[in-house]
Amino acid sequence: RKEDGTLDFLVTQTGFQKHLLRTYGNELFLMDSTHKTNIWRHSLFVLAVHTNSDVQPVATVYSCDEQLQTMERFLAVIKSENPTFQPRTAMTDFCGEEIR
């Protein structure tokens, strides 16, 4: 939550997504987003991994902003819920918040 008590992001991750992250996420993870394409101008970020057959989403965050601090907190939540997640490489599109 933000200092004023409002929710600044919502993370979702299913048990199966945790399994995929555990199995495939320590080599490479991908992060991409929609940029304010809904009526509320919120963003949807997707964390994904390349499996043995395709690319699968392993977590999503619905965010009120795209600030670096929010992305750091999102990744901290993912790390706290997935303590073995130690990726060697990350891949993003050209978005400063995702790259940092």
Secondary structure, 3 states (H helix, E strand, C coil): CCCCCCCCEEEECCHHHHHHHHHHCCCEEEEEEECCCCCCCCEEEEEEEECCCCEEEEEEEEECCCCHHHHHHHHHHHHHHCCCCCCCEEEECCCHHHHC
